[in-house]
Amino acid sequence: MDSARRSFLKSFVAGTLSLADELRGTPQLRLDELDQVPEAVLRTMVPVFRSDGLASIKDGWLLIRHWEDGELRRYRPVDEREAYMLACFDGRHSIDGICNLFQAEFQFDREAAFSTVKRLFVQLAEAGICQPAGGLG
């Protein structure tokens, strides 16, 4: 099965499951609505990169796999702090846990650390590069 069909099938199944949850009374959000999630909920989310190898970091750049040819292309530069945060988007650390690590490593106060981690996570989630582990259900 080619990647376009596989991508369509994944989206179709995810949409169907989301609709089923909505019908059962479990509200669903899209990734572009992530910034509307209450802070207490957002802090418990565990960010992960998409499992299809969409992104990687090399030479100070976040690289994104292009949908047409599968080649990695520069998406945006990342500094040392962003690279540190992105390394924690590994499925083992919650947003709150990443904030704690980031705060200790770079001597940020708690709210500044949360704001910084949240901003990066929301930006990349809205772009479809990362998402909460387990989805947004």
N, C-alpha and C positions, 0 to 999 in steps of 0.2 A: 504494500500500500504506500503510495507516495505521501510526502509530508503535507501537502495541501489537503488531501482527503483525511489524513490522520488528525490534522488540526481541526477540520470541520467536525469530524466525529467526536473529538474531545469536547468541543464547544457545544455541540448538540446534546451530548450526554449531561454535561454540566448544567446546561439550561433546563433540561428535563428534570434533573434532580432538584434544582433550585425551585422550579415551579411546584414540584411535589411538596417540598418543605413549606413553601408559601401557603399551599392549600391546607396543610396541616397546622397552620398558624405560626410557623417559625419565620420571622421576617428575614429577608435576604438583602444584602447590599452589593453593589457593584464596586470594583476597585476604585473607580473615580469618585466614590462617595466615602472613602476611607477617612477623610479629614472630618467627617461628621460623627464618627464613632466617639462615644464618651471616653474621656481620658483614662478612667479606671479600666475600661475594657481594652483600649489600645495598649496600655501598659502590659497586659497579659498576653498579647499576640506574639507569636514566634515567627519572625520574618524568614523567608527562604527565597532563593532564586528559583525561577521556574525549572522544572526537572528536565527540560529538553535541551539543556546546554546553551541556552539563549545568551548568557552573559559570562564574561570573565574580566579579570583585571590584569593589565600588562603595561609596564613602562609608564605608569601614572595615568593610564586611560581605562575607562570602563568600556569594554568592547561588547558589541551586540551582534549576534548572528543575524545576518540579513535574510529575510524570508524568501527572496527570489533565488539566490545562488548559494546560500548556506555559509558564505564567507563572513568572518568576524570583521566588523568595522568599528571605528572609533565612534563612540556615542557622546561621551563627555569626559573631560579631565577629572581626576580625583586626587585630592591632596592626601597627606599622611593620615589626617583624622578621618576622612571619609573611607579610605582604604581599611583603616582599623575597624570602623563600624561595619563595613561590608563583609569583612572576614567573619563577623559575628552573625551574619544572616545565614546561619548554617543549620537551622532547625533544632538547635539545642538551647538557644538563648532567647528569652522573651525581650520585648522592648525595654521593660524595666531592668532586666539583667544587663542588657547592652548599655543602658544609661549608667548603671553602677560601674561597670568596667570602664566606660568612656570617661566618666567623672574622675575616677581614680587615676587613670592613665594621663589625662590632659589637664587635671586640676580645674575642672569646670564646676560651678555650683550645680546643685541637683536640677533646678528648673531649666537652666541653660543647656545642660546635657540632654534632658528630655526633649526640649524644643529642637535641638540639633538632630538627634536621632529620628524623631518624628518627621521632621521636614524631609530628610533624605528618604526614609521609608515611604512616605506618602508620594513623593515625586516619582520614585521608581515603581511603585505599585500602580500609580495612575498610567505610567508608560507601559505597564504589562511586563516589567522586567523581574519584579519580585512580587510576592504575595504572602499573606499569612499562611502558615502551615495549617492544613486542614480546611482552608478556604475561609469564607466570611459568613458561614451559617450561624 
